[in-house]
Amino acid sequence: MPQSTHDFVEKYLRETSEIALATSPDDMARVIEILFDAYRSDRTIYTCGNGGSAANASHLACDIAKFTWVDGKRRFKCTSLCDNAALLSALTNDVGFNRIFLEQLDGRMVAGDVLVCLSVHGGSGADRAGPWSQNLVAAADFAKKTGAKVVALVGYDGGALRQMADASVIVPRTRAGYTSTPHVEGFHEVYHHLICERLLQLVAES
């Protein structure tokens, strides 16, 4: 028989609970440490992603820049590389989609900055347009060559970005070994709110 909507909801929520409990606190702490180090050094944090992860990258940049405000304290420098549609289309037209993030970093990024890449597959896999998320991989490679740190929020096996990153958090599979794009993108939002709430505390304590 077809699965009922009630059973689907129950299964999805159960999987969500399993994923939350399986997330690595050590990996989360390392990501937060790198982002707070950027704050202490007065460096800039850049975020990027594709599709739903682009929306998450924008949301993360907003929250790092605004949610972490503490009266009398210096503020985070954080910007999303996904938000200027005219620039993104110009770069795609002139230098190719794979360079849309790299070209925005060139001339701006300095050693000690941080690039946060959000990606479901982390640069592994492909579809009709070719390999996924090569613009993120190119930007991460540029960041590392510049002396910046790379943070990756990824899913599945983490792909190239997990291997390249100085710190990463991978959305774990369920106990049954299942994962999905909705779970990964949804948990990236959970993770980023956790990150920002802790950053707010650290700023207040500093």
N, C-alpha and C positions, 0 to 999 in steps of 0.2 A: 504494500500500500504506500502511496505517496506520504512523505513526511508532513505532519501537521505544522501549522505556523507556531503553535505552542511548543512543540517539541524542538523546532528549529531555534526558537528564542532561548529555551532552556539549555540546549547544547551550546549555543554561542556564548552565553553567559558563563557556563561552566568552563569552557575553553579559556575565556578571558581571565577567570580566576586562576586557572592553572598557569597561564603565561605570566601573570603578575607575580605569582609566588616563585616562579623559576627564574625571574630576572636577576642578573648578577649585581648585588650591592657594591661589590668591589669595582666592577666596570663603571657603574654609575658614579661612584666616588672619584674615580680617576678623571672622568669627563669634567666633573664639577671643579676639581682641582686645577685642571688646565684652563678652564674659563675664568676662574677667579685669579689665577696667576696673570692672565692677560689684563684683568682689571687693575691689579696691583702695579703692573708695569705700564699702565696707561696705554695699552695697545688696543687694536681694533679687532672685533669679531665679525666675520662675514659668514652668511648662511646661504646655502643653495640646494636646489632639488628640482625634480621634474614632475609635472603632473600634480597629483595630490601632495607629493612631497615638496613641490614648489610652494603650495599654499601653507604647508607646515613650516617651511623655511621662513616665509614671511611672518607667520604668527610667532615663531620662535624669536626672530629679530625684534619684533614689536615688544615681546614680553621681557627680553633681556634689556632692551633699551628703556622701557617704561616701568614694568612691574617692580624692578629692583631699586627704584628711587628711595633714598633715605634722606630726610632733611639734613642739610649741612654736610653731606657726603658727596664726593665726586661721583659722577655717573658713568655707567658703562658706555663704551663706544661700540655700537653694533648696527649692521646694515645688511639687508637682504640683497642678493644679486639677482633676484627674480622679479623685481617690482617695476622696472622701467620697460614697458612693452615696446615703446618706440626704439629704445636702444637694443633690446633683445632681437627685434626684427631686423634692425640695421646690421647687427653683427652676424645674424644668421645669413642674411643676404650677401654680405661682403666677405666674411671669413669662414662661414660655416657654423652649423649648430654646435659642433663639438668644441668650439672655442668661445662660446658665449660667456662663460664664467671666467675662464682664463684671461681673456682680453680686458675684462673689468678689473681684475686684480693687478694686471701689469701696470707698473707705475704708481700703484697705490699701496700694495701690500709690502710690509717690511718685516724683518726678523722679529719674532715674538708675537706677531699677530696670530689669529686662529681662524681657520676655515672649518666650518661645520657643514658636512655633507649629509643630507638625508636621502636615503634611497632604499627602496624595497629590496632590490636584488644586489645592490652594491657594485654594479658594473658587470655582473655575470649574466649570461643568457642573451637572447636576441629575439626580434620579431621581424615584421615586414620591413621596418626601417633600418634593420641592422642591429649591431650590438647595443644593448641598453646602457644608458648613463655614461657614455664615454666623455661627455662634457664635464661630468663630475670627476672622473678619473684624471682628465687632463688638468683640471684646476687643482686637484690634490697634488699631482706631480709638481706643478708650478709652485705651489705653496711650500712643499718640502724643500725644493731647490732654493727658495727665497729665505729659508730659515724660519718659516712659520710652522705652527703646529696644526695638525689635521685631526679633527674629531669626526667620527662617523656614527650615525644612527642608522642601522641597517636591519635587514631581515634575512630569512632563508639561511644560506651559508655565509653571508656577509660579502661575498665577492671580493673583487680587487680592493675595494675601499677599506674593508676590515683589515686586510694585510698591510695597506699603506698607512693606516691611521696610527697616530700616537696614542689614542684612546678611542675605544668604540664600545657601543652597546648593541648587541644583537637581540632582536625580539625572539625569544626561544619558542620552540615548537611545543605543542601540547603533549601530554603524556602519551597519546596515541601516535605522535609523530606528525601531527597536522599543523599546517600554517596557511596563511592566506594574506593577500594584499590588504584587505580591510583590517585584519588583526595587526599587521605591521604598521600601517599608517596610523591606526587608532592608538597603538601603544607609543608611537613616536610623540604623539600629543601628550599622553600621560607622562612620558619621560621628560618632556620639555617643561611641563608644569612643575614636576618634581625638581628639576634642575634650577628653575628660576626661583622657586620658593626657598631653596637652600641658599642660592646666591644672595637673595634678599637678606637672609639671616646673617650671612658672612659679611656683607657690607655693613649692616647695623652693628656688628661686633667689632669691626675693624677700626 
